[in-house]
Amino acid sequence: MLGPSPIAKQEQQQQQRQHRFNDFLIMIKHDMQESDLWKFFEVVVTKMGQKGRDSSPIVPPTPSSAPTGAKWTLNALADNAKALLHINSTNTGALKDFFTLSPRDQYTLLAATVERLLSKNSPTNDRRNTFENVMNILGRLGPEQSDLMAVVTQPLIEMYHTDIPKPFVNYVGQQFRSADGSNNSPLYPSVGKAGNNYVRSVTSTSRNNPNLPSPKDVFHKLLKRPDGVFEEHKGGINMLLFYLAIIITHDLFYTDPSDPMRNLTTSYLDMSSLYGYSRADQESVRQMDLGLLKPDQWFDKRLVIQPAGVASLMVMFSRNHNFIAKKLLEINENERFSYGPGKRLKTKQEQDEKLFQTARLVNNGCYVNIIIHDYIRTINGTAADSDFFLDPFATPSNPTDGNAVSIEFNAIYRWHAAIGKEDSEWLTEVMNLLMAKMQATRKEERYPGLDSSLINKGVQSDSIFDQLLKGFNEHFVKATPEELARGLPIAGAHRAEDGAFADTDILRALKNGYKQRASELGNGLNTPAALEHVEIAGINQARILDTCYFNDFRKFLRLTTLDTFEDFSEKKEVQDALKELYGHPDKVELYAGLMIERVKPTGLRLPYTMGRAILSDAVNLLRNDRILSKELTPANLTNWGYDYTLGDPQANNRIFPTMLSNLFPNGSTEAFTMEELRTLFQTPEFNKQ
């Protein structure tokens, strides 16, 4: 007797597989319905349709062919469960197809699935030939098993697609910074470029305050430090930290005095105060040979009239650049800086450019190391010699949008209240001189009252600055015409014939900042009187640009609003003045609120909102910068340059102590001791407590 035909036998096997699959689904459904969770849902859904004793009347569903009430809810729960478990018609068909395979093939596919899931956080050993075995299985399947093919191959396609990140971040040949900050973002090449307008972080819908107080009243009643009063920083923070803060601020903000919407510098921590804001600026401070800068030179003239320690830090970074350039050429890794026939570089000019750009990138890495390992550590109240530091690069960053500084953060970085007692007295003399000169040289301004004094955001016209610089030099520097021809001056220091300053003069200015205690920042009534013009200019600029109110900015940072004037400052006179000037906490301007708010109890003791915003800004400045996130690699910096930026492992990976020790070899009388290098941003007497 003949058996069933091959076709009938195949149909019989298919029916058996279908029965086994249906039994499988019935078992799962039974288990779900028997579960406590399912019973709970049934009770909840039933109760939802019942009217409680104290409930409001319920409008019953209108007749509909679609499910309503408990039936709809149960169907919706089932649909969501399917979505959560990725169950669909294709998956169901694939599961049926899966059961048709041999046990060995089933195991291979399951193992491949497990391997793919585990490979998300662990590298795959492709020598196991899992992929090849899966391809062999799929190659033997027929068209009736297309669902299984789809379920297996779709995740593979997705995996291969995500292997290459999109959008693309790095372009070959763009590992160095442009002089003006452009092309940091390949997608938006003009973002963060020098000369762009500020951006707005907060869009406020608050009603305008039509009764804003005069900026002069705001300064005198909320900000001005009373005569004879000085509140020492309770955390022992010294002025050396604020010298660095001034450099960071000038790196990011340079308001065009003829247009307060426009920022003349870049939106990146790129040391543009050292290198300039355009190619022409860069060439003015370069030797145009061997990648070197002119001795002890920097570009930003605004820093001249700051306390001498600020320009002295610029000299340190200038020397660091030249030290790096010389070291790179000395090592000449893989002859990358050699030129001539058969070499990477064709001409001496190409060698100069490659050395300059590489040294600039390494120097930028050192700058970032100081910001992360010394500056942010101090803001957070973490000891400089602690093993912990807040690392913005702890997780990979793939920035595509670039960075653009905002008008709100322009106000946040004004830390004039922190100025130490000695620097405050010196700045009083400087401002008296400059204001007298300004009155004689000022022309009609497009925006009267904006800052044109150089102390804050700078003057665009070199001719105006040169007039001011002449008077400044006569009173505070006394440099000869020959010295001025060699570069920008520093009060208390003189340039030698080769253009360099004496090591002892630079170290003395830095040590003065190290020993000088800063002032408390917040709570109001602690800004030196000499900076009245600067603060009024800042208030006016914020108003011209329609900056949001203080509580609007708090909401933007997801912080609670301050609802009483007592919430702002701990000083009763400031609370009373706020009420008199603004009438309601929601009407307090951002500029004023930032300066008079209560301070954090630890670290830099910044006002609370300012402290929160500074850390947000620091993380974004670093992580949004393609150069800092993707280009500080051994391939671009060389092995030596990369290791140099990582700092000294014996000093908690800090580079700042190394630079202070190595870049001033002839300053032994003023040199920092090992103990002083351990904690550079607190006064020595505080460290001894």
TANORJO-V645336 format. One record per helix or strand of 3 or more residues. SS is the DSSP state (H for helix, E for strand). FROM is the first residue (numbers start at 1). TO is the last residue. Records with the same first field share a line. If there is no record, write none. Layout:
SS = FROM-TO  FROM-TO
This chain:
H = 6-34  36-48  69-84  89-98  103-118  126-128  130-139  143-162  215-223  239-252  272-275  279-285  301-305  308-331  333-335  348-380  407-412  416-418  421-441  462-477  481-486  503-515  529-544  550-556  565-567  572-582  585-587  590-596  608-623  626-630  634-645  649-651  656-662  674-678  684-687
E = 259-263
